[in-house]
């Protein structure tokens, strides 16, 4: 069963629940409906999220990523061993999104998204370790190796 999360008046997400594995970190492939964006009234998947087991997202970032400016992320070339990631403050929770392609990364900069954000670069090898990132091998293969939405 999915649960719906509202963030402000512009963002709604449906996240899958995992009744067979409570407490196990899972990547959230959230369906979102973005008002007042180029994707208005179109369904799309939000992407890949880091859910590090046993530590907060902020602790994970401190030891595994380097903070960068928004300009570096906007001009990022996706042919390196690193990827941009974004820590978003949603008020009652934070989300740590992986920018696995240019389209996904540019979503972070919509002018009508007021959520505070911090940007980082992370090595792909860290994302490929489920014990660190919470990303499964299948998700790593689909998003990082094969390049995102299929």
C-alpha positions as CSV (number, residue, x, y, z in Angstrom):
1,X,0.0,0.0,0.0
2,X,1.3,3.5,-0.9
3,X,1.3,6.4,1.5
4,X,0.9,10.0,0.3
5,X,3.2,12.7,1.6
6,X,2.5,16.4,1.0
7,X,5.2,19.0,1.1
8,X,3.8,22.5,1.0
9,X,1.1,23.2,-1.6
10,X,3.1,22.2,-4.7
11,X,4.5,18.7,-4.0
12,X,2.7,15.4,-3.5
13,X,4.5,12.1,-3.4
14,X,3.2,8.5,-3.2
15,X,5.8,6.3,-1.7
16,X,5.5,2.5,-1.6
17,X,5.4,0.8,1.8
18,X,7.4,-2.3,2.4
19,X,5.4,-4.5,4.7
20,X,7.7,-7.5,4.2
21,X,10.8,-5.6,5.3
22,X,9.9,-3.0,8.0
23,X,12.9,-0.8,8.9
24,X,15.0,-1.9,5.9
25,X,16.3,1.1,4.0
26,X,14.7,1.3,0.6
27,X,15.0,3.6,-2.4
28,X,11.8,5.6,-2.8
29,X,10.6,5.7,-6.4
30,X,8.0,8.4,-5.7
31,X,5.3,9.4,-8.1
32,X,5.0,13.2,-8.0
33,X,2.6,15.7,-9.5
34,X,4.3,19.0,-9.8
35,X,2.1,22.1,-10.1
36,X,3.4,25.1,-12.0
37,X,6.4,23.3,-13.6
38,X,7.2,22.2,-17.2
39,X,5.8,18.8,-16.1
40,X,2.4,20.2,-15.1
41,X,-0.3,17.5,-15.1
42,X,2.2,14.8,-16.2
43,X,3.1,11.9,-14.1
44,X,6.8,11.1,-13.7
45,X,9.1,9.3,-11.3
46,X,11.1,11.4,-8.9
47,X,14.2,9.1,-9.0
48,X,16.7,7.7,-6.7
49,X,17.2,8.5,-3.0
50,X,19.9,7.6,-0.5
51,X,18.7,6.1,2.7
52,X,21.9,5.2,4.6
53,X,21.4,2.5,7.2
54,X,22.3,3.3,10.8
55,X,23.3,6.9,10.3
56,X,21.6,10.2,9.5
57,X,21.8,11.6,6.0
58,X,23.9,14.5,7.4
59,X,26.4,12.0,8.9
60,X,26.6,10.1,5.7
61,X,27.4,13.3,3.8
62,X,30.1,14.3,6.2
63,X,32.1,11.1,5.5
64,X,31.2,10.3,1.9
65,X,30.6,13.5,-0.1
66,X,32.1,16.9,-0.9
67,X,29.9,20.0,-0.7
68,X,29.7,22.1,-3.9
69,X,28.0,25.2,-5.2
70,X,24.7,25.1,-7.2
71,X,26.7,26.4,-10.2
72,X,28.9,23.3,-10.2
73,X,25.8,21.1,-10.1
74,X,24.1,23.0,-12.9
75,X,27.1,22.6,-15.2
76,X,28.0,19.1,-14.2
77,X,29.2,16.7,-16.9
78,X,27.9,13.2,-16.4
79,X,31.0,11.5,-17.7
80,X,32.9,11.3,-14.5
81,X,33.2,8.8,-11.6
82,X,31.1,11.1,-9.4
83,X,27.5,12.2,-9.3
84,X,25.7,15.2,-7.8
85,X,23.4,14.7,-4.9
86,X,21.1,17.1,-3.2
87,X,20.0,17.2,0.5
88,X,16.5,18.8,0.5
89,X,14.9,20.1,3.7
90,X,11.2,19.2,3.5
91,X,10.4,20.6,6.9
92,X,9.5,17.5,8.9
93,X,12.1,15.3,7.0
94,X,15.1,15.6,4.7
95,X,15.6,13.8,1.4
96,X,18.9,12.9,-0.2
97,X,18.4,12.7,-3.9
98,X,20.8,11.3,-6.5
99,X,21.3,13.3,-9.7
100,X,21.7,10.3,-12.0
101,X,21.2,12.4,-15.2
102,X,20.9,16.0,-16.3
103,X,17.1,16.0,-16.4
104,X,16.8,14.7,-12.9
105,X,19.4,17.2,-11.6
106,X,17.8,20.2,-13.2
107,X,14.5,19.4,-11.3
108,X,16.3,20.6,-8.2
109,X,16.4,24.2,-9.5
110,X,12.8,24.9,-10.4
111,X,12.2,28.5,-9.4
112,X,8.9,27.7,-7.6
113,X,10.5,25.1,-5.3
114,X,11.3,27.0,-2.1
115,X,12.8,24.0,-0.2
116,X,16.3,24.7,1.2
117,X,18.9,22.6,-0.6
118,X,22.6,21.7,-0.2
119,X,24.6,20.2,-3.0
120,X,27.3,17.6,-2.9
121,X,29.4,15.3,-5.2
122,X,29.7,11.7,-4.3
123,X,31.8,8.9,-5.9
124,X,29.7,6.3,-7.7
125,X,31.5,3.5,-5.9
126,X,30.0,4.7,-2.6
127,X,26.5,4.6,-4.1
128,X,27.2,1.0,-5.2
129,X,27.7,-0.2,-1.6
130,X,24.3,-1.0,-0.1
131,X,25.7,-1.1,3.4
132,X,26.7,2.6,3.0
133,X,24.0,4.1,0.8
134,X,21.0,1.8,1.2
135,X,20.8,1.6,-2.6
136,X,20.4,-2.0,-3.8
137,X,22.5,-3.6,-6.5
138,X,19.5,-3.7,-8.9
139,X,18.8,0.0,-8.3
140,X,22.5,0.9,-8.8
141,X,22.5,-1.1,-12.1
142,X,19.3,0.6,-13.4
143,X,20.0,4.2,-12.4
144,X,23.8,4.6,-12.2
145,X,25.1,2.0,-14.7
146,X,22.3,2.1,-17.3
147,X,21.5,5.7,-16.9
148,X,18.2,6.2,-15.2
149,X,14.7,5.8,-16.2
150,X,14.1,2.8,-18.4
